[in-house]
Amino acid sequence: MNQRISIAGTVTVPGDKSISHRAVMFAGLADGASRIRGFLHAEDTLRSAAMMRALGASVDFVSPTDVKVVGQGMRNLSEPADVIDAGNSGTTIRIGAGLLAAQPFLTIVTGDPYLRRRPMGRVIKPLASMGATIVARAGGSLPPLCIRGGNLKGIRYEMPVASAQVKSALLLAGLYADSPVTVVEPMLSRDHTERMLTAMGARIVRDGRSVTVHPATTLSASDFSVPADISSAAFFLVLAACVPGSCVRLPCIGMNPFRTGVVDVLRRMGATIDEENARDEGGEPVSDLVVRGAALRATDIVPEEIPGLVDEVPALCIAAAFAEGRTEIRGAQELRVKESDRIRSMADALTALGVRCGEYPDGMWIEGPSRIAAGVRCDSRGDHRVAMSLAILSVASGIGIGISDTACIDTSFPTFHAQLAGLRP
């Protein structure tokens, strides 16, 4: 293993990306003024804000993280005058499709070249079965999406793959349906949508792996307090965990029980992660996390764990490269259709850097501890989580790694480089 210097400090993580997207969308549907504090001011979430403006909501930034949204009500949105550009944001286009499928007008949604390669059939199919007309490229599977909505019917839909985005799209559409919509998940996924819509007055009932939304006529304006994003925190949790003697504090991290898989895995690998000052903010559990590094050991990440840490797998690949033994990750086929094929992206980069690893159709294996090769340039493939994972590998190993296209990091964590530079030996 390369020479490593322990690090210490406090990292301020921006607001939760998933919650920020949902807050600005849902507030745009409410009657009256809502306030969002702690909003993630990043490229992806700003796409959702722009979409709601295009539909007639007023979205004003009091500060970059403090947003006032005046909604027009569920049934008073306006047909957009132009194509909506979701940029690189899969959340904007997928959850937005559920909202737009319920509107009695035509909307066209596109995105950047990376987003236009991401599959949309998993959200198009159930929305079409509810009565929406959605036309897409490649036989109805790729953006742009042309959506003509309205007159939706209730359905019971069994999801083939756990996806909080698809579930959220169907729950949003279900608010407008003529009867309840029930979504059955193969494994439970993050429940921000259920928590937030319930707080706004929607009737949503959970029964095991199924969740049912009842039709609604209004949503109440709300004040949203967005906790810090555990998916962004994961990079610094892994960085500190990989380097024995390190101690990093991350305040105000959202600890939604469907999002904390990365903490469980790192603890299993030998890192010490303490939760301090646990409290509830805006209906979400929040804690200050303190992570201390240790000599890590390999572990297996099994399919049942994936919904709770799917976004954190690239970062956990870095932990696996430092751990003693062979780490196996299975059940993660969803990673093949993210901003990049994250399994292939991480396997290619780690292999180039001298890490022993290989792919499965639904995951990968990594053998550690590895000695990182110097003088290697890796391709992020425009994927923010791949780019950040490689950046923490560089710091943890003490080896400079060239990374292409780090601008993509701005889609979720604009202050990442500053926070990384602020940690001291």
C-alpha positions in Angstrom: 0.0 0.0 0.0 1.2 3.5 -0.8 2.4 6.0 1.8 -0.6 7.6 3.5 -0.9 10.6 5.9 -3.8 10.7 8.3 -6.2 13.6 7.9 -8.4 15.6 10.3 -11.0 18.3 10.0 -14.7 19.2 9.6 -16.4 18.8 6.2 -19.6 20.8 5.5 -21.7 18.7 3.1 -24.3 20.5 1.0 -28.0 19.8 1.2 -29.5 16.5 0.3 -29.9 16.2 -3.5 -32.9 13.8 -3.4 -34.8 16.0 -0.9 -33.9 19.2 -2.7 -35.3 17.9 -6.0 -38.5 16.8 -4.4 -38.9 19.9 -2.3 -38.9 22.3 -5.2 -41.1 20.1 -7.3 -43.7 19.5 -4.6 -43.7 23.1 -3.4 -44.5 24.1 -7.0 -47.6 22.0 -6.8 -48.8 23.4 -3.5 -51.3 26.1 -2.9 -49.3 29.2 -1.8 -45.8 29.9 -0.6 -43.4 27.3 0.7 -39.8 27.9 2.0 -36.9 25.5 1.4 -33.8 26.0 3.6 -30.6 24.0 3.0 -31.4 23.6 -0.7 -28.6 22.0 -2.7 -27.6 24.8 -5.2 -26.1 22.5 -7.9 -26.7 22.0 -11.6 -29.0 19.0 -11.2 -31.4 20.5 -8.6 -31.4 23.8 -10.5 -32.9 21.9 -13.5 -35.8 20.9 -11.3 -36.3 24.5 -10.2 -36.2 25.6 -13.8 -38.8 22.9 -14.8 -41.2 24.2 -12.1 -40.7 27.8 -13.3 -41.5 26.6 -16.9 -44.8 25.2 -15.5 -45.8 28.4 -13.9 -44.5 28.2 -10.3 -42.6 31.2 -8.8 -39.1 30.0 -7.6 -37.0 32.8 -6.0 -33.6 32.3 -4.4 -33.4 34.4 -1.2 -29.8 33.0 -1.0 -28.2 30.1 -2.9 -29.6 27.6 -0.2 -32.8 29.4 0.8 -35.6 29.2 -1.7 -39.1 30.7 -1.7 -41.6 28.8 -4.0 -45.1 30.0 -4.7 -47.1 27.2 -6.1 -50.0 27.5 -8.5 -51.9 24.5 -7.1 -52.0 20.9 -8.4 -54.3 21.7 -11.3 -53.2 25.2 -12.4 -49.9 24.5 -14.0 -49.2 26.0 -17.4 -48.1 24.3 -20.6 -44.4 25.2 -21.1 -43.6 27.4 -24.0 -40.4 25.6 -24.8 -38.6 22.2 -24.4 -37.6 21.5 -20.8 -33.9 20.7 -20.5 -33.2 18.4 -17.6 -29.4 18.6 -18.2 -27.7 15.6 -16.6 -30.5 15.1 -14.0 -32.2 11.7 -14.1 -34.2 12.7 -11.0 -35.7 15.8 -12.9 -36.7 13.8 -15.9 -38.0 10.6 -14.2 -39.9 12.1 -11.2 -40.9 15.0 -13.5 -42.4 12.5 -15.9 -44.8 11.4 -13.2 -45.9 15.0 -12.6 -46.1 15.9 -16.3 -48.1 12.7 -17.1 -50.9 14.1 -15.0 -51.1 17.5 -16.8 -53.7 18.2 -19.5 -51.1 19.5 -22.0 -48.0 18.7 -24.0 -44.5 18.7 -22.6 -41.2 17.8 -24.2 -38.3 17.0 -21.9 -34.7 16.4 -23.0 -31.3 16.4 -21.4 -27.5 16.4 -22.1 -25.8 13.7 -24.1 -25.3 11.5 -21.0 -28.9 11.8 -19.9 -30.1 11.0 -23.5 -28.4 7.6 -23.1 -30.2 6.7 -19.9 -33.2 4.3 -20.1 -36.6 5.7 -19.4 -38.7 2.6 -20.2 -39.1 1.7 -16.5 -41.0 4.9 -15.8 -42.7 5.2 -19.2 -44.3 1.8 -19.1 -46.3 2.2 -15.8 -47.3 5.8 -16.6 -48.6 4.7 -20.0 -50.6 2.0 -18.3 -52.2 4.8 -16.2 -53.3 6.5 -19.4 -50.5 9.0 -20.2 -49.2 9.2 -23.8 -45.4 9.2 -23.8 -43.3 9.0 -26.9 -39.5 8.5 -26.8 -36.6 7.6 -28.9 -35.3 4.1 -29.5 -38.7 2.4 -29.4 -39.9 4.4 -26.4 -36.9 4.0 -24.2 -34.6 7.0 -24.5 -35.0 10.8 -24.1 -36.2 13.2 -25.3 -39.7 12.4 -23.9 -42.8 13.9 -25.5 -45.6 13.7 -22.8 -49.3 14.3 -23.2 -50.9 13.7 -19.9 -54.2 13.9 -18.1 -57.1 11.5 -17.3 -55.0 9.0 -15.4 -56.4 5.8 -13.8 -55.4 4.0 -10.7 -53.2 0.9 -11.0 -51.3 -1.6 -8.9 -47.8 -1.8 -10.2 -45.2 -4.4 -9.2 -41.8 -2.8 -9.9 -39.2 -5.2 -11.4 -36.3 -3.2 -9.9 -36.3 -1.1 -6.8 -36.1 2.6 -7.8 -37.1 5.5 -5.6 -37.3 7.7 -8.7 -39.8 5.5 -10.5 -41.8 5.0 -7.3 -41.9 8.7 -6.8 -43.1 9.3 -10.3 -45.9 6.9 -9.9 -46.9 8.4 -6.5 -47.0 11.9 -7.9 -49.1 10.7 -10.9 -51.3 8.9 -8.4 -52.3 12.1 -6.8 -54.2 12.9 -10.0 -55.6 9.5 -10.8 -59.2 8.5 -10.6 -58.5 5.8 -7.9 -55.6 4.8 -5.7 -52.3 3.8 -7.1 -50.3 1.1 -5.4 -46.6 0.5 -6.0 -45.1 -2.8 -4.9 -41.3 -2.7 -4.5 -39.1 -5.8 -4.7 -36.9 -4.2 -1.9 -37.7 -1.0 0.1 -36.1 2.2 -1.3 -35.7 5.6 0.1 -39.0 7.1 1.3 -38.4 10.9 1.1 -41.4 11.3 -1.3 -43.8 9.5 1.1 -42.6 11.5 4.1 -42.8 14.9 2.3 -46.1 14.4 0.5 -47.7 13.1 3.7 -46.6 16.2 5.5 -48.2 18.3 2.7 -51.6 16.6 3.3 -51.5 13.6 0.8 -52.9 10.3 2.0 -50.2 7.7 1.6 -50.3 4.2 3.2 -47.4 1.8 3.6 -48.1 -1.9 3.9 -44.9 -4.0 3.9 -43.3 -3.6 0.4 -46.4 -1.8 -1.0 -47.2 1.8 -0.8 -50.6 3.3 -1.9 -51.3 6.9 -2.7 -54.9 8.2 -2.8 -56.1 10.9 -5.2 -55.9 14.4 -3.9 -57.1 17.8 -4.9 -54.6 20.0 -3.1 -51.2 20.0 -1.4 -50.5 22.4 1.5 -47.6 24.8 1.3 -44.8 23.7 3.6 -41.5 24.8 5.1 -38.7 22.3 4.2 -35.5 21.9 6.1 -33.0 19.9 3.9 -30.4 18.0 5.9 -26.8 17.5 4.5 -26.6 14.8 1.9 -25.3 11.4 3.1 -24.4 10.4 -0.5 -22.1 13.4 -0.7 -20.8 12.7 2.9 -20.0 9.2 1.8 -16.8 10.3 -0.1 -15.4 11.8 3.1 -16.6 8.9 5.3 -14.7 6.6 3.0 -11.6 8.8 2.8 -11.2 9.0 6.5 -12.0 5.4 7.0 -9.3 4.3 4.6 -6.5 6.1 6.4 -5.7 4.9 10.0 -5.4 7.7 12.5 -7.7 10.0 10.6 -10.7 11.8 12.2 -13.2 13.7 10.2 -16.5 15.3 11.5 -19.5 15.8 9.2 -22.3 17.9 10.8 -26.0 17.6 10.2 -26.0 14.5 8.0 -29.4 13.1 7.0 -29.8 9.6 8.5 -32.9 8.4 6.7 -32.9 4.6 7.5 -33.2 3.8 3.8 -30.0 5.8 3.1 -27.5 4.7 5.7 -26.1 1.5 4.1 -22.7 3.1 3.5 -22.3 3.7 7.3 -23.2 0.0 8.0 -20.7 -1.3 5.5 -17.8 0.9 6.6 -18.5 -0.1 10.2 -18.4 -3.7 9.1 -15.1 -3.1 7.4 -13.6 -1.8 10.7 -14.1 2.0 10.6 -15.4 3.7 13.7 -18.4 6.0 12.9 -20.1 7.7 15.8 -23.4 9.5 15.6 -23.7 12.6 17.8 -26.5 15.1 18.5 -29.2 12.9 16.9 -32.3 14.9 16.2 -35.2 15.2 13.8 -35.3 18.1 11.3 -38.0 18.6 8.7 -39.4 15.1 9.3 -36.0 13.4 8.6 -33.5 12.0 11.2 -30.2 13.9 11.4 -26.9 13.3 13.2 -23.4 14.7 13.3 -21.1 11.9 12.1 -17.5 11.5 13.3 -15.5 8.9 11.4 -12.1 7.5 12.5 -9.9 5.5 10.2 -8.6 2.0 10.7 -7.0 -0.9 8.9 -10.0 -2.1 6.9 -11.1 -5.6 6.1 -13.0 -6.8 3.1 -16.7 -7.5 3.3 -19.6 -8.7 1.0 -22.3 -6.3 -0.1 -25.4 -8.3 -0.8 -28.4 -7.5 -3.1 -30.6 -6.7 -0.2 -28.3 -3.9 0.8 -28.1 -2.2 -2.5 -31.2 0.0 -2.4 -29.8 1.6 0.8 -26.4 2.4 -0.7 -26.7 2.3 -4.5 -25.3 5.8 -5.0 -22.4 5.1 -2.6 -21.0 2.0 -4.3 -18.3 3.9 -6.3 -17.0 5.3 -3.0 -17.2 1.9 -1.3 -15.0 0.5 -4.2 -12.3 2.8 -2.9 -12.6 1.4 0.6 -12.4 -2.1 -0.8 -9.2 -1.2 -2.6 -7.6 -0.5 0.8 -9.2 -3.4 2.7 -7.5 -6.7 3.5 -9.1 -9.4 1.4 -11.7 -9.7 -1.4 -14.8 -7.5 -1.3 -17.8 -8.8 -3.4 -20.6 -6.4 -4.5 -23.7 -8.2 -6.0 -27.2 -7.1 -6.9 -26.1 -3.8 -8.2 -27.1 -4.0 -11.9 -28.9 -0.7 -11.5 -25.4 0.9 -11.6 -25.1 -0.1 -15.3 -27.6 2.7 -16.2 -26.6 5.6 -14.1 -24.8 8.7 -15.4 -22.3 6.1 -16.7 -22.1 2.4 -16.4 -20.6 2.8 -12.9 -19.5 -0.9 -12.6 -17.5 -0.6 -15.9 -16.3 2.9 -15.1 -14.9 1.9 -11.7 -13.5 -1.4 -12.8 -11.6 0.2 -15.7 -10.2 3.0 -13.6 -9.2 0.7 -10.7 -7.6 -1.8 -13.1 -5.6 1.0 -14.8 -4.4 2.1 -11.3 -3.2 -1.4 -10.4 -6.1 -2.6 -8.3 -7.0 -6.2 -8.7 -10.7 -6.3 -9.5 -13.3 -7.7 -12.0 -16.9 -7.3 -13.1 -20.0 -9.3 -12.7 -23.2 -8.5 -14.6 -24.7 -7.2 -11.4 -21.6 -6.0 -9.6 -17.8 -6.5 -9.1 -15.1 -7.8 -6.9 -12.1 -6.0 -5.5 -9.0 -7.5 -3.9 -7.0 -5.4 -1.5 -4.9 -3.9 -0.2 -3.6 -2.5 -3.4 -0.6 -0.4 -4.4 -1.8 2.5 -6.6 0.2 3.1 -9.7 1.6 6.6 -10.3 1.2 8.6 -13.5 -2.1 7.2 -14.5 -5.0 9.2 -16.0 -8.5 8.0 -15.5 -11.7 8.8 -17.4 -14.6 9.8 -15.2 -17.0 9.4 -18.2 -18.8 12.5 -17.1 -20.0 10.8 -13.9 -19.8 12.9 -10.8 -19.6 10.0 -8.4 -16.9 8.3 -10.3 -14.9 11.5 -10.4 -15.2 12.1 -6.7 -14.3 8.5 -5.9 -11.1 8.7 -7.9 -10.3 12.1 -6.2 -10.5 10.6 -2.7 -8.5 7.6 -3.8 -5.7 10.0 -4.9 -5.7 11.7 -1.4 -6.0 8.5 0.5 -3.1 6.8 -1.3 -0.9 9.9 -1.6 -0.6 9.3 -5.4 -1.6 11.9 -7.9 -4.3 10.6 -10.2 -5.3 12.5 -13.4 -9.0 12.6 -13.7 -10.8 13.7 -16.9 -14.0 15.8 -16.7 -14.2 16.8 -13.1 -16.6 19.6 -14.0 -19.4 17.0 -13.7 -18.9 17.1 -9.9 -20.8 20.4 -9.9 -24.0 18.5 -10.7 -24.2 17.4 -7.0 -21.3 18.8 -4.9 -20.0 22.2 -6.2 -17.8 22.7 -3.1 -16.2 19.3 -3.2 -12.7 20.4 -4.1 -12.7 23.1 -1.5 -13.8 20.7 1.2 -11.2 18.2 0.2 -8.4 20.8 0.2 -9.6 22.0 3.6 -8.7 18.7 5.3 -5.3 18.9 7.1 -2.7 16.2 7.7 
